[in-house]
Amino acid sequence: DNWRGEYFNNTNLSGNPVVVRDDAGVNFDWGNSSPVPGVVNSDSFSARWSRTLNFTGGRYQITTTADDGIRVWINNQLLIDQWRDQTLSTFMTEATLPGGALPVRIEYYERGGGAVARVQWTPVATTINNWRGEYLTNRNLTGNPFAIRDDAAIDFGWGDGAPLSGMDRDNFSVRWTRTLNLTPGRYRFTTATDDGVRLWVNDRLIIDR
């Protein structure tokens, strides 16, 4: 009913899995432990998760967080390929998916040390004409956005409320991005926030509060 999880006692998914089980999600942080103590290695193991999921056709942001290697296929398209030894790293990409039942496959390996494997996807607003607003349910802009929307301006006063229905009113963060055509010259940039704010222009950090 969930993910078919296949676990191997090697880093290349070869041979027969030592464990095949039903996993509710691909959201694991095993630390220095084994996925199945006494059966699966705590280091030098790999896993493959597969299932068919119903998608609404449209644009999606796919996010992985892994230590070490990870690959993601949706609808038989390799969308994320980070198959290498690495410390805890997050990767994001976007893809347009057709509607209907689509096959999803995730592959992961752990070389040594900590073991983390997380995969998420979020629908993206089909058209961004203004600011691309990514709303996250933590304070450090990590993980998959709760929502991505087209914001006409960065001019909000939420008071004691939440920015979006379903989000908590505290401990959230937002990232807005946009490309603007500016006439060369001297500009004054002003921010007014509660709490933290950072502003980059032309990849230069000009306000860091």
C-alpha positions as CSV (number, residue, x, y, z in Angstrom):
1,D,0.0,0.0,0.0
2,N,3.0,2.3,0.5
3,W,6.6,2.2,-0.9
4,R,8.2,-1.1,-1.7
5,G,11.5,-0.8,0.1
6,E,14.4,-3.1,-1.0
7,Y,17.5,-3.0,1.1
8,F,20.9,-4.4,0.0
9,N,24.2,-5.0,1.9
10,N,26.2,-3.3,-0.7
11,T,26.4,0.3,-2.1
12,N,25.3,-0.6,-5.7
13,L,21.9,-2.3,-5.3
14,S,23.3,-5.5,-6.7
15,G,22.1,-9.1,-6.0
16,N,19.1,-9.9,-4.0
17,P,17.8,-7.6,-1.3
18,V,18.3,-8.7,2.3
19,V,15.1,-7.0,3.3
20,V,11.9,-6.2,1.3
21,R,9.3,-4.2,3.3
22,D,6.4,-1.8,3.2
23,D,7.7,1.8,3.9
24,A,5.1,4.6,4.6
25,G,7.5,7.3,3.2
26,V,11.0,8.1,2.2
27,N,11.9,10.3,5.1
28,F,14.7,8.6,7.0
29,D,17.5,9.7,9.4
30,W,19.1,6.6,10.7
31,G,22.1,8.4,12.1
32,N,24.9,5.8,12.6
33,S,22.4,3.0,12.9
34,S,21.1,0.4,10.5
35,P,17.7,0.6,8.8
36,V,17.1,-3.0,10.1
37,P,19.6,-3.8,12.9
38,G,21.1,-7.2,12.7
39,V,20.1,-7.7,9.0
40,V,21.1,-4.5,7.1
41,N,24.6,-3.0,7.4
42,S,24.9,0.2,9.3
43,D,27.4,1.4,6.6
44,S,27.9,0.3,3.0
45,F,24.2,-0.4,2.3
46,S,21.8,0.8,-0.4
47,A,18.0,0.9,-0.9
48,R,15.5,1.2,-3.6
49,W,11.9,2.5,-3.1
50,S,9.3,2.2,-5.8
51,R,5.5,2.7,-6.1
52,T,2.9,4.2,-8.5
53,L,1.3,7.5,-7.5
54,N,-1.5,9.6,-8.9
55,F,-0.3,13.1,-9.9
56,T,-2.3,16.1,-11.0
57,G,-0.8,17.3,-14.2
58,G,1.4,20.4,-13.8
59,R,4.8,21.7,-12.6
60,Y,6.4,20.2,-9.5
61,Q,9.5,21.0,-7.4
62,I,11.3,17.9,-6.3
63,T,13.6,18.1,-3.3
64,T,16.1,15.5,-1.9
65,T,18.2,15.5,1.3
66,A,20.8,12.8,1.5
67,D,24.0,11.5,2.9
68,D,25.4,9.9,0.7
69,G,24.1,9.2,-2.9
70,I,20.5,9.5,-4.2
71,R,18.6,9.3,-7.5
72,V,14.9,10.0,-8.3
73,W,12.9,8.9,-11.3
74,I,9.3,10.0,-11.9
75,N,7.5,8.7,-15.0
76,N,10.7,7.0,-16.0
77,Q,12.5,10.4,-16.1
78,L,15.8,10.7,-14.1
79,L,15.1,14.1,-12.4
80,I,17.8,14.1,-9.6
81,D,21.1,12.3,-10.0
82,Q,23.4,12.9,-7.1
83,W,25.0,9.4,-7.0
84,R,28.2,10.1,-5.1
85,D,29.8,10.2,-1.6
86,Q,28.8,13.5,0.1
87,T,28.0,15.0,3.4
88,L,24.3,15.9,4.2
89,S,23.2,17.8,1.1
90,T,19.9,19.1,-0.3
91,F,19.1,19.3,-4.0
92,M,16.1,20.7,-5.8
93,T,14.8,20.6,-9.4
94,E,11.5,21.3,-11.2
95,A,9.7,19.1,-13.7
96,T,6.4,19.2,-15.6
97,L,4.5,16.0,-15.0
98,P,1.4,14.6,-16.8
99,G,-1.7,13.8,-14.8
100,G,-2.5,10.2,-13.8
101,A,-0.8,7.2,-12.3
102,L,3.0,7.6,-12.7
103,P,5.8,5.2,-11.6
104,V,8.2,6.7,-9.0
105,R,11.6,5.1,-8.1
106,I,14.1,6.4,-5.6
107,E,17.6,4.9,-5.2
108,Y,20.0,5.6,-2.3
109,Y,23.3,4.4,-0.9
110,E,25.2,5.0,2.3
111,R,29.0,4.8,2.4
112,G,29.8,5.6,6.0
113,G,28.9,7.8,8.9
114,G,25.4,9.3,9.1
115,A,22.7,8.0,6.9
116,V,19.8,10.3,5.7
117,A,17.4,9.8,2.8
118,R,14.5,12.2,2.3
119,V,12.4,13.0,-0.8
120,Q,9.5,15.4,-1.2
121,W,7.7,17.1,-4.1
122,T,5.4,20.2,-4.1
123,P,3.2,21.6,-6.9
124,V,4.5,24.9,-8.3
125,A,2.3,27.7,-9.5
126,T,2.0,27.2,-13.2
127,T,2.7,30.8,-14.0
128,I,4.9,33.2,-12.0
129,N,4.5,36.8,-13.3
130,N,5.7,38.6,-10.3
131,W,7.6,37.4,-7.2
132,R,8.1,33.6,-6.8
133,G,7.2,33.1,-3.1
134,E,8.4,29.9,-1.4
135,Y,6.8,29.4,2.0
136,L,8.5,27.0,4.4
137,T,7.4,25.7,7.8
138,N,10.7,26.3,9.5
139,R,13.0,29.3,10.1
140,N,16.0,28.3,8.0
141,L,14.5,27.8,4.5
142,T,15.2,24.1,4.5
143,G,13.2,21.2,3.0
144,N,10.3,21.3,0.7
145,P,8.1,24.5,0.6
146,F,4.6,24.3,2.1
147,A,3.5,26.3,-0.9
148,I,4.9,28.2,-3.9
149,R,2.8,31.1,-5.2
150,D,2.9,34.2,-7.4
151,D,3.1,37.3,-5.1
152,A,2.5,40.7,-6.6
153,A,4.7,42.5,-4.1
154,I,6.6,41.9,-0.9
155,D,4.4,44.1,1.3
156,F,2.9,42.0,4.0
157,G,1.6,42.7,7.5
158,W,0.4,39.3,8.9
159,G,0.2,40.6,12.5
160,D,-0.3,37.6,14.8
161,G,-1.7,35.5,12.0
162,A,-0.1,33.0,9.6
163,P,0.9,33.8,6.1
164,L,-1.2,31.0,4.6
165,S,-4.0,28.8,5.8
166,G,-2.6,25.6,7.3
167,M,0.8,27.2,8.3
168,D,1.8,28.0,11.8
169,R,1.9,31.8,12.7
170,D,5.4,31.4,14.2
171,N,8.7,29.7,13.1
172,F,8.2,30.0,9.3
173,S,10.4,31.5,6.5
174,V,9.8,32.7,3.0
175,R,12.1,33.2,0.0
176,W,11.1,35.6,-2.8
177,T,13.0,35.7,-6.1
178,R,12.5,37.6,-9.3
179,T,14.4,39.0,-12.3
180,L,14.0,42.8,-12.8
181,N,15.2,45.2,-15.4
182,L,16.9,48.1,-13.6
183,T,18.3,51.3,-15.2
184,P,22.0,51.7,-14.3
185,G,22.4,54.1,-11.4
186,R,22.4,54.6,-7.6
187,Y,19.5,52.9,-5.7
188,R,18.4,52.9,-2.1
189,F,17.0,49.5,-0.8
190,T,14.9,49.5,2.3
191,T,13.5,46.6,4.3
192,A,11.2,46.7,7.3
193,T,10.8,43.3,9.0
194,D,10.0,41.3,12.1
195,D,12.1,39.1,12.3
196,G,15.1,38.3,10.1
197,V,15.7,39.6,6.5
198,R,18.4,39.2,3.8
199,L,18.4,40.9,0.4
200,W,20.5,40.0,-2.6
201,V,20.7,42.1,-5.8
202,N,22.6,40.8,-8.7
203,D,23.9,37.9,-6.5
204,R,25.3,40.4,-4.0
205,L,24.2,40.3,-0.4
206,I,23.4,44.0,0.4
207,I,21.2,43.6,3.5
208,D,21.9,40.9,6.1
209,R,19.8,41.3,9.3
